[in-house]
């Protein structure tokens, strides 16, 4: 009987209930909320489901992210910048740069939305973060998870990688909630009702030359952007060349989904209560939100300027799509525009600044790496 009782006691001691802190239980609740938002509300489930499940696992079994644990080796691929670069390859294979080629002014809107990144950098310095940590945190303002992870790894700020990645992906998922109030606050109903002229057709030659020219120009100026911009444009060249359909399909489907699983679960697994429930984490989350809000506002305000200069031919709402949350931000521009006028179709116009924002965020990361000599 003693043997049986001892065995039962040993089994009980091995359960998670005996080792979890209140912080672990809190993070488990947060993970469940994320799962609810992803599954029930449909907030970017491809991102939130693996992130939330990784969060759930690490707060019940912390050793899963430690050396020897499964997710430790997934996380190493984040740290080595492999998974973020592969995400860009997949994004490139899925992206149509046609709207950007048809309306090159979209580059300016994409650039304007990066203002939030540099505003957040200065704010982070003011909150006593070191220069490299401030740079890594500020990239959250681009609403670009892979670039945030990439830069944090390159700048050696791995202790902040978890909060940075979770904040970036959370804001990517919550674009439909965060952006509309800012867009409506900064525009009038008349501006939101503006209908834009149909974009010109883009030739196949233009689409093939675009990734080649962008790679040459950007990488020659900022060689540190080669992993991100190079993979983005390689994926797009797979798509547009038409001669490697198998590679384009693999990059945009099977490989992309595998990488999302690895990246999402490993990012979620960095959010153990011990590592995540700190004042520093709160600062990072708030800074990220400020950066994202400023980026959205800067894009809309620059859109208003373009509207004025073109005598009402540009709808300012497309400026908010300059953050690199593709295609969520463009969809939000379409949604807010259609609320003002159900016959207004802004999606393709908004895709120009949206894909420009992807390039812009990668360039901003390259600027920081060049500044710090990485």
C-alpha positions in Angstrom: 0.0 0.0 0.0 2.9 2.4 0.9 4.4 1.7 -2.6 1.1 2.6 -4.3 0.7 5.8 -2.2 4.3 6.8 -2.9 3.9 6.2 -6.6 0.7 8.2 -6.7 2.5 11.0 -4.7 5.4 11.0 -7.2 2.9 11.2 -10.1 1.2 14.1 -8.4 4.5 15.9 -7.9 5.2 15.5 -11.6 2.0 17.3 -12.7 2.2 20.9 -13.8 -0.2 22.0 -11.0 2.5 21.7 -8.3 5.1 23.8 -10.2 3.1 26.6 -11.9 3.1 30.2 -10.5 0.2 32.7 -10.7 2.1 34.2 -13.6 1.9 30.9 -15.6 -1.8 30.7 -15.0 -2.2 34.3 -16.2 -0.3 33.6 -19.4 -2.4 30.5 -20.0 -5.5 32.7 -19.8 -3.9 35.1 -22.2 -3.1 32.2 -24.6 -6.7 31.1 -24.4 -7.9 34.6 -25.2 -5.6 34.7 -28.2 -7.0 31.3 -29.4 -10.5 32.6 -29.0 -9.8 35.7 -31.0 -8.2 33.6 -33.7 -10.7 30.9 -33.9 -14.0 32.6 -33.0 -13.3 36.1 -34.3 -11.0 35.2 -37.1 -8.3 37.6 -36.2 -5.4 36.4 -38.4 -5.6 32.7 -37.3 -2.6 31.7 -39.3 -0.5 33.8 -36.9 -2.4 33.8 -33.6 -3.1 30.0 -33.4 0.5 28.8 -33.4 1.7 31.8 -31.3 -1.0 31.2 -28.7 -0.4 27.5 -28.6 3.3 28.0 -28.1 2.4 30.4 -25.3 0.1 27.7 -23.8 2.8 25.0 -24.0 5.7 27.0 -22.5 3.6 28.1 -19.5 2.6 24.5 -18.7 6.0 22.9 -19.5 8.8 25.6 -19.4 11.5 23.1 -20.3 10.1 22.9 -23.9 12.0 26.1 -24.8 15.1 25.2 -22.9 18.1 23.4 -24.4 17.0 19.9 -25.3 13.3 20.9 -25.7 11.6 20.8 -29.0 10.8 24.5 -29.3 14.3 25.4 -28.4 15.5 24.3 -31.8 12.6 26.0 -33.5 13.7 29.2 -31.7 17.3 28.9 -32.8 16.0 29.2 -36.4 14.5 32.6 -35.4 17.7 33.6 -33.6 19.8 32.8 -36.7 17.4 34.8 -38.9 16.6 31.8 -41.0 12.8 31.7 -40.5 12.2 35.5 -41.0 14.1 35.4 -44.3 12.1 32.3 -45.5 8.9 34.1 -44.5 9.9 37.0 -46.9 10.6 34.4 -49.6 7.0 33.1 -49.2 5.5 36.6 -49.0 7.3 37.6 -52.2 5.9 34.5 -54.0 2.4 35.6 -53.0 2.7 39.3 -53.6 1.6 41.2 -56.7 3.6 44.4 -57.0 1.5 45.5 -60.0 -0.4 48.2 -58.0 3.0 49.7 -56.8 4.5 49.6 -60.3 1.3 51.2 -61.8 1.4 54.0 -59.2 5.0 54.6 -58.1 3.8 57.4 -55.8 2.7 54.6 -53.5 6.4 54.3 -52.5 6.0 57.7 -50.8 3.0 56.5 -48.8 4.9 53.4 -47.8 7.9 55.5 -46.7 5.7 57.9 -44.7 4.2 55.1 -42.7 7.7 54.2 -41.5 7.9 57.5 -39.6 6.4 55.6 -36.6 9.5 53.4 -36.5 11.9 56.3 -36.0 9.5 58.1 -33.6 9.4 55.0 -31.5 13.2 54.7 -31.6 13.6 58.2 -30.0 10.9 57.4 -27.5 12.6 54.1 -26.5 15.9 56.0 -26.0 14.0 58.3 -23.7 12.8 55.3 -21.7 16.4 54.3 -21.1 16.6 51.4 -23.5 20.1 51.1 -25.1 20.4 52.1 -28.8 20.2 48.6 -30.2 17.3 47.6 -28.1 15.5 50.8 -29.0 16.1 50.0 -32.7 14.8 46.4 -32.4 11.7 47.6 -30.5 10.9 50.4 -32.9 10.5 48.1 -35.9 7.2 46.9 -34.3 5.8 50.1 -35.7 6.0 48.6 -39.2 3.6 45.8 -38.0 6.1 43.4 -39.5 6.8 40.4 -37.3 9.6 38.7 -39.4 11.5 42.0 -39.7 11.2 42.6 -35.9 12.6 39.1 -35.2 15.3 39.5 -37.8 16.6 42.8 -36.5 16.4 41.8 -32.8 18.6 38.8 -33.7 21.0 40.7 -35.8 21.5 43.4 -33.1 22.0 40.8 -30.4 18.8 41.8 -28.5 17.6 38.2 -28.0 16.3 38.9 -24.5 13.7 41.2 -26.0 12.9 39.0 -29.0 9.9 37.4 -27.3 8.0 40.5 -26.3 9.0 42.3 -29.6 7.7 39.4 -31.7 4.5 38.9 -29.8 3.8 42.6 -29.9 4.5 42.8 -33.6 2.4 39.8 -34.5 -0.4 40.9 -32.1 -0.6 44.3 -33.8 -0.5 42.7 -37.2 -3.5 40.6 -36.1 -5.3 43.6 -34.5 -4.9 46.0 -37.5 -8.8 45.9 -38.1 -9.3 47.1 -34.5 -6.4 49.6 -34.1 -6.4 51.4 -37.5 -10.0 52.5 -38.2 -10.4 55.0 -35.3 -7.2 56.7 -36.3 -8.2 56.8 -40.0 -11.6 58.2 -39.2 -10.2 60.8 -36.8 -7.8 62.2 -39.3 -10.1 62.3 -42.4 -13.5 63.8 -43.3 -16.4 61.8 -44.7 -15.9 63.7 -48.0 -12.2 62.5 -48.1 -13.2 58.9 -47.3 -15.7 59.0 -50.2 -13.1 59.9 -52.8 -13.0 57.5 -55.7 -9.7 56.9 -57.4 -9.0 56.3 -61.1 -8.5 52.8 -62.2 -4.8 51.8 -62.2 -3.1 51.3 -65.6 -2.3 47.7 -66.8 1.2 46.5 -65.9 3.1 44.5 -68.5 4.7 41.2 -67.7 8.2 42.7 -68.6 7.7 45.3 -65.9 6.7 42.7 -63.3 9.8 40.6 -64.1 12.2 43.6 -64.1 10.8 45.1 -60.8 12.3 42.5 -58.4 15.6 42.5 -60.2 15.9 46.3 -60.3 14.7 46.7 -56.6 17.2 44.1 -55.4 20.1 45.8 -57.3 19.2 49.3 -56.1 18.4 48.6 -52.5 21.2 46.1 -51.8 23.8 48.2 -53.5 22.8 51.1 -51.2 22.1 49.0 -48.0 23.9 45.6 -48.3 22.6 44.6 -44.9 19.1 44.4 -46.4 20.1 41.5 -48.7 18.6 38.6 -46.6 15.1 40.3 -46.4 14.9 42.2 -49.6 16.7 39.5 -51.5 14.4 36.8 -50.4 11.3 38.9 -50.9 12.3 39.7 -54.5 13.5 36.2 -55.2 10.1 34.9 -54.2 8.4 37.5 -56.4 10.7 36.6 -59.4 9.7 33.0 -59.0 6.0 34.1 -59.3 6.4 36.6 -62.1 8.9 34.8 -64.3 6.4 32.0 -65.1 9.2 29.5 -65.7 9.6 28.1 -62.2 5.9 27.6 -61.2 6.8 24.6 -58.9 9.2 26.8 -56.9 6.6 29.6 -56.7 3.9 27.2 -55.5 6.2 25.6 -53.0 7.4 28.9 -51.6 3.9 30.4 -51.3 2.2 27.3 -50.0 3.9 24.3 -48.4 7.1 26.0 -47.4 5.3 29.1 -46.2 2.9 27.2 -43.9 5.7 25.1 -42.5 7.7 28.2 -41.6 4.7 29.9 -40.1 4.2 26.9 -37.8 7.8 26.9 -36.7 8.0 30.6 -36.3 4.6 31.0 -34.6 5.1 28.3 -32.0 8.7 29.3 -31.2 7.7 33.0 -30.8 4.8 32.0 -28.5 7.2 29.8 -26.5 9.3 32.8 -25.6 6.4 34.1 -23.5 6.9 32.2 -20.3 5.7 34.0 -17.2 9.2 34.5 -15.9 10.4 36.1 -19.1 7.3 38.0 -20.2 5.7 39.4 -17.0 8.1 42.3 -16.5 7.8 46.1 -16.6 10.1 46.0 -19.6 7.6 43.9 -21.5 4.9 46.5 -20.8 7.1 49.3 -22.1 7.8 47.3 -25.3 4.1 46.6 -25.9 3.2 50.3 -25.3 6.1 51.5 -27.5 5.0 49.2 -30.2 1.4 50.4 -30.1 2.6 54.1 -30.2 4.9 53.3 -33.1 2.1 51.6 -35.0 -0.4 54.4 -34.3 2.1 57.0 -35.4 2.9 55.1 -38.5 -0.8 54.8 -39.4 -1.4 58.5 -38.7 1.7 59.5 -40.7 0.5 57.5 -43.7 -3.0 59.0 -43.5 -1.6 62.6 -43.1 0.7 62.1 -46.1 -2.3 60.7 -48.0 -4.1 64.0 -47.2 -1.2 65.9 -48.5 -1.2 63.9 -51.7 -5.0 64.4 -51.9 -4.5 68.2 -51.7 -1.6 68.3 -54.2 -3.5 66.1 -56.8 -6.7 68.2 -56.3 -8.7 65.4 -54.7 -7.5 62.4 -56.9 -6.0 60.5 -53.9 -8.1 59.0 -51.1 -6.1 59.6 -47.9 -7.3 56.2 -46.5 -4.8 54.4 -48.7 -2.0 56.0 -46.7 -2.8 53.9 -43.6 -1.9 50.8 -45.7 1.7 51.9 -45.8 2.5 49.7 -42.8 3.7 46.3 -43.9 0.8 44.2 -42.6 0.0 42.6 -45.9 -2.8 42.4 -47.0 -4.6 43.3 -43.7 -3.9 47.0 -43.8 -5.1 47.3 -47.4 -8.3 45.4 -46.5 -8.9 47.9 -43.7 -8.5 50.8 -46.1 -11.1 49.2 -48.3 -13.5 48.5 -45.4 -13.3 52.1 -44.0 -13.7 53.5 -47.5 -16.7 51.3 -48.3 -18.4 52.3 -45.0 -18.4 55.9 -46.3 -19.4 54.9 -49.8 -20.4 51.3 -50.5 -19.5 51.7 -54.2 -16.0 52.8 -53.4 -13.3 50.2 -54.3 -9.9 51.1 -52.8 -8.3 47.7 -52.3 -6.0 47.6 -55.3 -5.0 51.3 -54.7 -4.2 50.5 -51.1 -2.1 47.4 -52.1 0.5 49.8 -53.6 1.4 51.5 -50.3 0.9 48.1 -48.5 3.6 46.3 -50.5 5.8 49.4 -50.5 5.6 49.2 -46.7 7.1 45.7 -46.7 10.1 47.0 -48.6 10.2 50.2 -46.4 10.3 48.2 -43.2 13.1 46.0 -44.5 15.0 49.1 -45.5 14.4 50.7 -42.1 15.9 47.6 -40.5 18.8 47.8 -42.9 19.4 51.5 -41.9 19.6 50.5 -38.3 22.0 47.6 -39.1 24.2 50.0 -41.1 24.2 52.6 -38.3 25.3 50.0 -35.7 27.8 48.3 -38.1 26.1 44.9 -38.0 
